[in-house]
Amino acid sequence: MGAPTDVEAVLLEMWALDVDDHLTRVFDAHHERLFRLARRLSGSHDDARDLVQETFVRVARRPASLPVGHDSEQAWLIRTLVNLSRDRRRRAVVRVRHAAAHPPDAALGSPEAAYVSRMAVERALSELDARRRAIVVLHELEGESVKQIALALGIAPVTVRWHLSRARRQLCRVLS
Amino acid sequence: MQRLSPTRLREMLQRGDPAGEDNELTLEERGDIRDLVISAAPTRVRRAWPWVPVAAGVCTVVVALVVVAMGSWRTGGWPRGDTPVVSASVRTPADAPQPVRQLHLTGRNGTRIIWVLNPAVQF
């Protein structure tokens, strides 16, 4: 195995700087949105951070796999994050269930009520499988349309609508 | 089971949004992840053999051969060794307005080359 020549070393260095700039730009452009989604898909800040990290590491290992353009990049990153979230759930041994002490809409405005409300919603969302949870989060909490969700997850719009309908039924059962 | 309208359900979900108060990475976390991502990029590749210069050399040779072949095709094919002139003669066309001398060369394969000599040129 020969060492690179001087010219090759310079070319490799230039390419490396280019890749570093590209990765930094992609991270800065998308980490906030990805973290919010990861937080809504996972049970904790640490899990969300790990999901975001793993998503960007995947980009770093194969920079050429990321499509060109902000929207295409974002859709690819969302799909990767959702898939990673699904894989994590399958491997999870313990599922922490937070029991709501009070109904979610009791005593609005107090910190305790907000905490209880959040716990109730987290519990309800944890009852959904990873894909359904991602669809509900993207639609109900992030305001994405059915078409945008279908594009992001690489599934048909009718599938998105079906999952939304089933998810709403499940959530109503848990939250009420 | 209490029936919840889609609007009511959305309100409940938004009120209990897991990312409501915890919606961003800390500065330190951002820096750590950024550094980790950059270090994960394949920036140093050692090749087992110098395929780039070899490929460039092969391409250059192929292009050169193609250019030479196209040039030879335009001039009538590869020279097949010496093609002796079978006959040569100098002719002056009868209907020429001024004396014009032509040199006719005929090759073994039937190729004819007619050189029209410029009468203004004096040797």
HADDOCK unambig.tbl for C-alpha pairs under 7 A between the chains (distance, minus, plus):
assign (segid A and resid 1 and name CA) (segid B and resid 47 and name CA) 6.70 0.50 0.50
assign (segid A and resid 1 and name CA) (segid B and resid 48 and name CA) 4.45 0.50 0.50
assign (segid A and resid 1 and name CA) (segid B and resid 49 and name CA) 6.46 0.50 0.50
assign (segid A and resid 2 and name CA) (segid B and resid 48 and name CA) 6.34 0.50 0.50
assign (segid A and resid 2 and name CA) (segid B and resid 49 and name CA) 6.55 0.50 0.50
assign (segid A and resid 3 and name CA) (segid B and resid 46 and name CA) 6.97 0.50 0.50
assign (segid A and resid 16 and name CA) (segid B and resid 43 and name CA) 4.96 0.50 0.50
assign (segid A and resid 20 and name CA) (segid B and resid 38 and name CA) 5.84 0.50 0.50
assign (segid A and resid 23 and name CA) (segid B and resid 38 and name CA) 6.72 0.50 0.50
assign (segid A and resid 24 and name CA) (segid B and resid 34 and name CA) 6.81 0.50 0.50
assign (segid A and resid 32 and name CA) (segid B and resid 24 and name CA) 5.97 0.50 0.50
assign (segid A and resid 35 and name CA) (segid B and resid 23 and name CA) 6.91 0.50 0.50
assign (segid A and resid 35 and name CA) (segid B and resid 24 and name CA) 6.11 0.50 0.50
assign (segid A and resid 35 and name CA) (segid B and resid 25 and name CA) 6.96 0.50 0.50
assign (segid A and resid 36 and name CA) (segid B and resid 19 and name CA) 5.72 0.50 0.50
assign (segid A and resid 36 and name CA) (segid B and resid 23 and name CA) 5.20 0.50 0.50
assign (segid A and resid 36 and name CA) (segid B and resid 24 and name CA) 6.56 0.50 0.50
assign (segid A and resid 39 and name CA) (segid B and resid 18 and name CA) 6.41 0.50 0.50
assign (segid A and resid 39 and name CA) (segid B and resid 19 and name CA) 5.69 0.50 0.50
assign (segid A and resid 40 and name CA) (segid B and resid 18 and name CA) 5.31 0.50 0.50
assign (segid A and resid 40 and name CA) (segid B and resid 19 and name CA) 5.85 0.50 0.50
assign (segid A and resid 53 and name CA) (segid B and resid 33 and name CA) 5.90 0.50 0.50
assign (segid A and resid 56 and name CA) (segid B and resid 37 and name CA) 6.27 0.50 0.50
assign (segid A and resid 57 and name CA) (segid B and resid 37 and name CA) 5.07 0.50 0.50
assign (segid A and resid 57 and name CA) (segid B and resid 40 and name CA) 6.38 0.50 0.50
assign (segid A and resid 60 and name CA) (segid B and resid 37 and name CA) 5.79 0.50 0.50
assign (segid A and resid 60 and name CA) (segid B and resid 38 and name CA) 6.71 0.50 0.50
assign (segid A and resid 60 and name CA) (segid B and resid 40 and name CA) 5.78 0.50 0.50
assign (segid A and resid 60 and name CA) (segid B and resid 41 and name CA) 4.64 0.50 0.50
assign (segid A and resid 61 and name CA) (segid B and resid 40 and name CA) 6.07 0.50 0.50
assign (segid A and resid 61 and name CA) (segid B and resid 41 and name CA) 5.13 0.50 0.50
assign (segid A and resid 61 and name CA) (segid B and resid 42 and name CA) 6.33 0.50 0.50
assign (segid A and resid 114 and name CA) (segid B and resid 16 and name CA) 6.87 0.50 0.50
assign (segid A and resid 117 and name CA) (segid B and resid 15 and name CA) 6.91 0.50 0.50
assign (segid A and resid 117 and name CA) (segid B and resid 16 and name CA) 4.87 0.50 0.50
assign (segid A and resid 118 and name CA) (segid B and resid 16 and name CA) 3.79 0.50 0.50
assign (segid A and resid 118 and name CA) (segid B and resid 17 and name CA) 6.12 0.50 0.50
assign (segid A and resid 118 and name CA) (segid B and resid 18 and name CA) 6.06 0.50 0.50
assign (segid A and resid 121 and name CA) (segid B and resid 13 and name CA) 6.10 0.50 0.50
assign (segid A and resid 121 and name CA) (segid B and resid 16 and name CA) 5.42 0.50 0.50
assign (segid A and resid 122 and name CA) (segid B and resid 18 and name CA) 6.57 0.50 0.50
assign (segid A and resid 140 and name CA) (segid B and resid 10 and name CA) 5.82 0.50 0.50
assign (segid A and resid 141 and name CA) (segid B and resid 14 and name CA) 6.07 0.50 0.50
assign (segid A and resid 172 and name CA) (segid B and resid 3 and name CA) 6.73 0.50 0.50
assign (segid A and resid 172 and name CA) (segid B and resid 4 and name CA) 6.09 0.50 0.50
assign (segid A and resid 173 and name CA) (segid B and resid 1 and name CA) 6.23 0.50 0.50
assign (segid A and resid 176 and name CA) (segid B and resid 1 and name CA) 6.25 0.50 0.50
assign (segid A and resid 176 and name CA) (segid B and resid 2 and name CA) 5.35 0.50 0.50
